[in-house]
Amino acid sequence: MGDERPHYYGKHGSTKPPPNAAPLLPRGCTDVICCVFLLLAIVGYVAVGIIAWTHGDPRKVIYPTDSRGEFCGQKGTKNENKPYLFYFNIVKCASPLVLLEFQCPTPQICVEKCPDRYLTYLNARSSRDFEYYKQFCVPGFKNNKGVAEVLRDGDCPAVLIPSKPLARRCFPAIHAYKGVLMVGNETTYEDGHGSRKNITDLVEGAKKANGVLEARQLAMRIFEDYTVSWYWIIIGLVIAMAMSLLFIILLRFLAGIMVWVMIIMVILVLGYGIFHCYMEYSRLRGEAGSDVSLVDLGFQTDFRVYLHLRQTWLAFMIILSILEVIIILLLIFLRKRILIAIALIKEASRAVGYVMCSLLYPLVTFFLLCLCIAYWASTAVFLSTSNEAVYKIFDDSPCPFTAKTCNPETFPSSNESRQCPNARCQFAFYGGESGYHRALLGLQIFNAFMFFWLANFVLALGQVTLAGAFASYYWALRKPDDLPAFPLFSAFGRALRYHTGSLAFGALILAIVQIIRVILEYLDQRLKAAENKFAKCLMTCLKCCFWCLEKFIKFLNRNAYIMIAIYGTNFCTSARNAFFLLMRNIIRVAVLDKVTDFLFLLGKLLIVGSVGILAFFFFTHRIRIVQDTAPPLNYYWVPILTVIVGSYLIAHGFFSVYGMCVDTLFLCFCEDLERNDGSQERPYFMSPELRDILLKGSAEEGKRAEAEE
């Protein structure tokens, strides 16, 4: 194999390295057919967007429209004085179809004001409140039908529930008692005769609605918390970014010390959490009501209630203790492997130090992903608002034109009206019967598929770019003298110029699996009402299998992209070589790769835990920043959880660069061992420090494996 190796001429004329110096060698285009398919798909995607923008009307999302497609409160229309939208059965708004059509499958009418009392149609019909109730029935409703016929035809809602307008839409308001939103069986309504009755007397559909009503009220309060705390949330995220950047910089110069400091700090943070939970648990001893169990309390939308229970703090303490014990045990059993992983992190720190602009590349990926999300979301909105109000002919007597489409404006003078005097042109559904409208579901699926494909392509481009830059560092015989002037930009250019097709191929495979998972989730939602246990079991198995398949493909793609960056081969060849290379070094994979991932996870937990504790003390008014204090909140856990999740994403963005660097150096190290022997003719490209500790660790693992056999 030595005769097949190309020669590499660096600044110092070094020769005869392994073919892994390929990042700096001329290469050809790979997987050109997939590149052509991607370009054609993008052209089609743009065409779909143009068609959607031509037919769609995003005002239907911003402004409420009734079931007839007419805007509520629009000047110059009959709904000019009816600015609010009322839903007959808001439970149906939880249907997955709403995401595709932005239209609830329930009658909707424009009203002057939202209902302010509990009433059922049955009780209102025989009381003085019927005139009030009629304003929430369809326009032109006449009381000439029986109760069952009215409810069957959807002329009136089965029940009215006190509601409040939100975004000009009537969302039910739940009765509050002592600051806690009460569940439905603790709420009463007025039946029209002055008596109070329990809401459990309402129809079954109204009972099911209570969970949705409570969720709407909860969403309103959460939105209020965001409006008053967004400034402090941004400050918390900036602190997380500063801590992540500082940690990465310190890791560059003090990798070994920082890893051990990180480990100790994570243990101390978890220890403090356990101590705090124990103190709260002890403080609540003897307090009235603190011994109520979580099961007896049930679900409460005011989560502060749970913090007054000893059982809550006991559960937190047990969870943190288990996590603390697991981390300590892992550190004890992996202490030697951690030393090896630290050596790899030190080498990664040097690589990142020579390619410092790599820390900013996640911003490029984030920007490109934002473009993909924005285009997908706008196209989805325009597609979903492309529906039109469809009117059909209804007649209780025999009529040959029944169920035919009609125009309500011209119907009275039409031939159909003359032949069927009792026929009427009524709203049938919100959709359309043209070829475009029949293809809307397929266009939405194509929109989602292209989003997955392009998003995965953007992620793949970032991985190949970083892998190419770090591989250039590894295969430079004299570091950093033989390193290209701009390794990151050079790798980015190589990826786009030569390997767009390979990136599109890998992203396509992953996108197909992801769209299948989306379809399975959609079918699972549609089959929830079915009682077929076999279908449910089959659906669960399929979802589990495709979840595992997606994880495996992501792992394989990541390593295939590294091999593409190193050799410049096509996707299939790179994936095969990467897989077998990892299988030949499975012990090293377990020792180095996973232990390094564990150390990076501890680093993320340290940053997230530190920022989370700071946010907890601030938003619970236990500390003040200068003269400012935390704003009054309905739920202080809303900004805290937002800061914690945002901090994790920020830390993950910084550590993902290190993770890609470690994975690239690891594969390069494995190739270096297989291609070279350390002699003067075939020297190792790894640094002396990395060679000493990795070869020593590999020898120890090999002896241990032989002893076990």
N, C-alpha and C positions, 0 to 999 in steps of 0.2 A: 504493500500500500504506500510505502514511502516514495516510490517513483511517481505516483500520481499527484503528489502534493504540489500546489502552485507555490511560487516564491513571492515573498512579501518584502518590499524594499521600503524601510522607514527612513527617518532622517539620518540614521546612523548606518544604513545599508545592511541591516540584519536580514538574514535569509533562512530558508528552510524551516518555517514554522508549520504547524499543521494547517489543514485547509480551513480551520476555524478563523483565520484572519480574513475570511471572505467579506466581512462588512466593508472593507476598504478596497475590494477588488471589483472590477467591472462585472456586471451581471445583466441578465436579460429579463424581459417581462414574463410573469407567471400567471397562469389561469386567466388568459385573455378573454376566453368565452364568458366567464363569470363577470369580468369587468364590463363587457358589452351588455350582458343581461342587466347589470346594475344601472348602467346609463339609460337603457330603454325603460327600466322600471321607474327611474326618476322622472323621465319624460312623461310617462303615463301618470305618475303621481301628480306632476304639475298640471296635467290635463284634467285630472279629477278635481284638483283644487279650483281650477278656473271654472269648471262646470258647476261645482258646489257654490262658488262665490256668485255665479250668475243666477242660480235658482234660489239660494238660501236667503233668509232674512233674519239676522241675529237679533233684531228687535223682539222677536218672539221669546228669546231668552231673557233679555233685559226687561222688557215690558210684558205684563200679563196679557194673555189672549184667552178668550173663552173657547168653548168647543166648536164654535162656528168660525174660528179664525179671526175674530174681530178684536181689536185692541181695546182694553179697558181704559176709560178716561180720556180717550183721544178726542180732540176738539172736532166739531163738525159731524160727529156720528151720534147714533142713538145711545151710545154708552158714555157720552161726554160727562154725565153726572154720576157715573158709576166707576170709580177709579180702582176698586179692589176686586180681586178674583177669589171666588168661593168654590171649593171642591166639595162635591157631594160625598165622596168616600175617600178621604186622604190616605187611607191604608194602601190603596192600590198604587199610590205614588212610589211605594217601595219596590215596585216591579222592576226587573232588569231592563225591560223594554224602554223605561224612561231614559236610560243612558243612550239609547239609540235614537229616540224620537224627541226627547225633551218635552214630552207630552204625557200627562198621567192618563191612563185608560179609565177615566171616570168623568161623568158630566161636569162641566165647569161653566159658571156664569159670572157676569160682572154684576157687582152689587154696590150700593151706595155706602154701606158700612158693614163691617163684619158682625156676625151674631154675638150677642152679649148675654145669652141665657141658655140653659139646657131645656130642650124641648124635643119630644118625639112627634112624628107626624100623626100617629094614632091619637095621642093626647091633645095635640093642637087642633085637630080636625073638629073636635067636639067642645072647643073652648073659645073664649074671647081672643085668644092669641093667634087665631088662624090667619087673620089679616097680616099680622107680623110675619107668620111663617111663610105666607105666599110669596113674599119678596125674595125668598131663597129658592123658589121653584123656577122652572124654565119659563122664559118670556111667553106670555099669552096663555098661561095655564088656566084652565077652567075646572072647577070642582064638580065634574060630571062623571067621575069614575069611582070605582070602589078602591079601597085602600090597597088591596093586593095588586090591582091593575096599575095604580099610580107608581108604586114602588117597582113593579116589574118593568114598566116602560121608562123608568128613570125620569119621571116628570118632577119629582120632589125628592129631597134627601130623606133618608129614614130617620135621621136625628140631627139636631143642631147642638153644637157644643160651643161654649164661649171661646172666642178667638181674638187674636190681636194681629194687626197688619204687620208684615215683614216683607220688605221689597214689594209692597203693594199686593201682597198675597195674604189670604187669611189662614194663619196657622193657629191651631187650638192652643189655649192657655190652660195649664193645669192649676188646680187650686193649691195655694201655698199655705202651709201651716207651720208657724214658728220658724220660718226661713228654710223649710225643707219641702221640696215638691212631693206631694202625696200621690200614691198610686191610685188607680181608678176605683178600687173597692172601698176607698176611704173618702170619696168625693160624692157630693149630693147635687141634685138638680131640682128645679121647680117644674112641676108637671102641668102648670097652667091653672090649677085650682087653689094655689096658695100653699100647698103642702110640699114638704121636702121629702124626697125619696133618695135612696142610694142608687148610685150609677149602675150597680149590678142589675137594676131593673131595665136597663136599656137593652136594645137588641144585641145579638151576639157580635155583629160587625163593629158596633161601637165599643164593645169590651176589648176587642182586639186592637182597636185604634189607640188605646191608652198608651201602649208602649211607644207608638209613633209620636203621640202628642207630647209625651214626656221628653222624648229625644229632641223634638223641635224646640221646646222651652230650654232644654239644656244647651242646645246649639246657640240660641240667642244669648244666653248668659256667657258662654265661652267667647262669642264674638265681642261682647262688651268688654270682657277682660283683655282681649287682644288690643282693642282700641285705646285702652288706658295704659297698657304695659309694653307696647311694641318698642318704645324708646329704650327701656331697660333690657328688653330681650336682645336688641341689637348690640347693646353694650356688653352683655354676657357673651354673645357670639364673638365679638371683637376680642374679648379677653381670652376666649378659647383659641382663637387664631394666633394671638400673641404667644400664648403658652405653647402651642404646637410648634410654632416657628422657633421659639427659644429652645425647646427640647431638641429639635432637629439640629440646630446649630451646635448645641452642647454635645450632641451625639457625634458630631463630626470630629470634635477634638478630644472628647472624653468618653468614648464609646463604652469601654469596660466599666468605668466608674458609674456612668449614667445608667447602664443596665442594672447594676446592683442597687443603685439609689432608687431606680424605678421599682424594682422588686420589693425593696423594704418599704417604700412609700405606699405601694398598693396594699401591703399587709397592714400598715399603720392606719390607712384610710378605712379599710374594712374593720379593723379593730375598733376604731372610733365609732363607726356605725353600730357595731354590736354594743359598745358601751352606752351610746345614746339611747338605743332601743331599750336596754336594761333599765336605765334611769327613768325613762318614760313609763315603762312597765311597773317599776316600783312606786313611782309617784301616784299612779292611778289606783294603787291598792287602797281599798276602803272607800273610794269615791262612789257615790250613788250612780247606778246604771253602768258602771265600767265593766261589770262582769257579764253583761249580755253577750251572747255568742253571735258570731257573724251570721250563722244560719238563721237564728231567730230574728235578727235585725232585717235581713233581706237586703234588696238593692235599694240604695238611696242615691239620688242625684247630687246631693251635697256631700261630697266625699270627706268633708271635715268631721262628719259624724263618726266615721270609723276611727279617727285619731283619738277619740275619747273612750275607746275600748281597749282593755288590757290584751285581749286576744289578738288585736291587730299588731301591736308592738311585739308580742310574743312570736307571731308568724314572721315579722321582719327579722327579729333576732335569730330565729332558727335558720332562715334562708341565708343570712349573712354569715352565720357560723359555719354552715355547710360549705359555702363558697370559700371561706377562709381556710377550712381544713383541707379542701381539695387542692387549693393553690399551694399550701405548705407541703402536702404529701408529694405533689408533682415536683416541687423544687428539691425535695430530699432525694427522690428517685432519679431525677434528671440532672443532678448537680454536675456530673462530668459532661453530659451532653450539652448543658448550658454553656460550659466553658468553650466547647467547640463552636456553638452557635454565636457566642460573643465574638470569636475570631472572625467568623463570616460577616457579622455586623460591622466589625472594625474595617474590614475590607470594603464593605458596601459604603461605609462612611467616607472612606478615601475616594471611592468612585464618585459618590454624590458631590464631594468637595471639589473634584475636578470638573464636574458637570453641574454646577450650582443652579443653572437656569432650569434644570430638570424639576426643581421644586415648584416652579411656576407653571409647568406644563399642565397640571390638573386644571388650571384656570381656562386653558384653551379647550380642554375636553368639556368642561362645564359650560362654556359659551356655546360650543357646537351642539351639546345636548339640549341646551335651552332653545336653540333654533329648531331642532327636531320637535321638541315638545310644543313649541308655539305653533309651528305649521300643522302638526297633527291636531292640536286642540282647536285651532281656528277652522280647519277643514271639517272636523267632526261637528262643530257647532253649525256651520253652514249646511252640511249634509242633513243634519237633524232638523233644521228649520226649513227644509225644502218642501215639507209636506203642505198640502192645501186642504181646505175644507171640501169634503165630498158630500154632495146632496143626492138623495135617491127618492124615488116615488114610493109612498106608502099608501095603501088603501085597504080598509077592512073588508071591502066587498071584492069579488073577483074582478081583476083588471089585468089586461095583457101587458101593461107597462110597469107592473110592480117590480121594484128592485132595480129599475133602470135609473141611470144618472140623470140629473135635471139641474136647471138653473132657477133658483128661487125668484129671481127678478123677472124672468120671462115666462115662468110656468103658468101664471093665471091666464095668459092669452095663447098658450101653446095648444097644439092638437091633442096632446095627452090629457090636458085638463078638460077639454071638451068631450072627449070620449069617456073619460072616467070622472064624472062630476064630484065624487066623494074623495078623489085622490088628493094628496097633499105632498108638496116637495119639502122634505125635512132633511136636516143634517144627519148624515149616517156615521161618518167617522172622519178622523183627521189624517189624511194620507194623500192618496192620488192613485190614479189608475193608468197613467202613461207608462211607457217602457222605462223611463228614467226613475219614476217612483217605485216601480217594481224592483228595480236594481239597487235601491238605496241600501238594503241590508248588505248586499255583496260589496258595495262601495265602502261601507263602513268597515267591513272585514278587511278589505284591501288597504284601507287607511291605517288600520291597526297593524296589519302585517308590515307595511312599509315603515311605520314608525319603529317597530322592533328591528327591522333590517338595518335601517339607517343608524339607530341608536347603538346597535351592536357593532356596526362598522366604525362609528366614532370611537367606541371603547377599544376596538381592535387596533385602530390607527394609533391611539395613545400607547398601547402595550408594545406594538412593534417599534414605535419611535423611541421609547425609553429603553427597550431591549437592545436596539441597535446602538444607542449611545453608550450604554454600559458594556456591551460586548466589544465595542471599539476600545474602551479602556482596558478590558481584560487582555485582549490579544495584542496590546502594544507591548513589545518586548522590553523597552525602556520607558517606564512610566515616570512622568507624563510626557516625556519628550516626543515619543512616537504617536501621541494622541492627536487626532485631527484638530484643526483650529476651532471648528464649531461642530462638535460631535452631535449635539441634539438636532441642529438644523440640517446637518448632513443626513442623519438617520430619517428625519421627517421627509426630506426630499426623496431619498431612496424608496421609502415606503409608498409614497404617492406615485412616483414615476414607474417603479418596477412591480410593485406587489399589490396594487389596488384590487386586481382580480382575486388574489389569494385572500385578502381581507374580506372581500365581498362573499367569497365562498364560505369561509368560516362563519361570518355573520348570518348568511342565508340559512345554514343548517340550524343554528341556534334560534333564529327567528321562526322557522317552521315548527320547532318544538314548542316555543313560547305561544304561538298563535293556537296550536292544538290545545295547550293548557287553558287558554282563554275560552275556547269553544267548550271545553269540558266543564269549566266553571259555569258558563252560561247554561249548558244543558242540565247541570246539577241544580241550578236555581229553578229551572222549569220543572224538574222532576221532584222537587221537594214535597209537593202536595201528594205525589203518588205513594202508595203503600206497598209497592213492589220491593221486597227486601233484596231479591236477587239483583235488580237494577241498581239499587243503592250500593250494594256490595261491589258490583262490577265497576260502578263509577268511582268509588273510593280507591279500588285497586288501580284503575287507569290513571287517576290523578297522582297516586303515589309513584307509579312507575315512570310517568313523564316528569315528575319532579326530580327523581333520581337521575333520569336521563339528562335533564337540563344541567344538573350539577356536574355530571361526568363530562358533558360536552364543553362546559365552561373551563374545567380543569384541563382537558385535552387541547382546547383552542389556545389557552394561555401559553402552554409549553410549545405548541406548534408555531405560534407567532414568534417565540424566542428563536426557534430553529430557522424560521424564515429570515429573521433579522441577521442571524449568524451566517447561514449558507446561501440564502437567496433562492432556495428551492421552492417548488409549488406547495400548495397547502397539504395535499394528501401525503406527499413524500415527507414533508416536515412533521406532520402529525404522527406518521408511522415511526420515523426516526426518534422523535421525542418520546413516544410511548415505550419503545423498546430500550432506549437509553435509561429511562427511569426504572424499568423493570430490571435491568442489569445492575442498577444501583439502588435497589429498593431499601436496603438497610440504611444507606446514607440519606435517602429521602425521609425515612422515619426519624433519623437522628437529627438531621440538620434542618430540613425544610419545615417540618411541623413544630419543632422546638422554637425555631425562629419566629414562626407565626404566633406561637404562644407568648413569646416575649413582646412582640409588637402588640398583641391583644392587651397585655398588662400595661403597656404604654398608653394605649387608648383609654383603658379604664382609669388610669391615674389622672389623665387630663379631664375626662368626663366626670370622674368622682370629685375632683377638686372644684371644678366650675359648678357642678351640681350642688355641692355643700354650700358654696358661696351664695348661689341663687336661693337655696332653701332658707338660709339665715336672713337674706335680704328681704325676700318676699313674705316672710313670716314676721317681719318687723323686729327681728332680734339684733340686727346691726343697721347702722345708718352710714350712708356715703356722704360725707361733708354735711351739708344742711338738708339734703334731699332725703326723702324716705320713700318707701315703696307705696305705690298707689293703692287705694282700696279696691279689693277684688272680690268677686263672687266665689271663685275657686282659685286659691293660690297655686294649686298644682298645675294649672294651665300654663303659665309662663315658665314654671320650673321644668316641666316635661319638655316644653319647646326648646329651652336652653340646653337641656341634656341631650335631646335628639340632635339638635343643630351642632352641638359640640362634638358629638360622636362623628357626624358626617364630616366636619372640618378636620378632626384628627385623622379620620380614615383617609381623607384626601392627601394629607401630608405623608402618612405612613404607607400609603399605596405606592408611592415612589420608591421608598425603601424596600417594600415587599417585592416590587418588580425588579429592583436591583439585585436583591438577594437571590431570587429565582433565576435571573439571568446568569449571575456569577456561579450559581450552583451547577447549572447545566454546562456552562463553559468549563468549570472545574472537572466535571465528569468526562467531558470530551478530552480535556487536556490529559487526564490520567490514561485514557484509552489510546490516545494518539502519540503520546510522548513517554519517555522513560527517564527524563532528567539528565541525560548525557549531554555532552557538548554539541553533538550533532542534532539531537532532538531534545532541546531544553524545555523545561516546564515554563509556562507563561504566568503561573500564579506567583504571588509574592512569597518571599522566603518565610515570613511569619505564618501566612496561611498554609503553606506547604507543610511546615513542621507540625502544626497542630491538627490539620485535617488528615494527613497521612498517618499520624500517630493514632488519631481517633478511629480511622478506618481499620487500621491493623488490630486495634483492641476489639472492635466490633466483630471483625472476621474471626478472631480467636474465640470470642464468646459464642458465636454461632456454631463453630466447629465443635466446641465443648458440649453444647446442647444437643447436637446430633449424635 
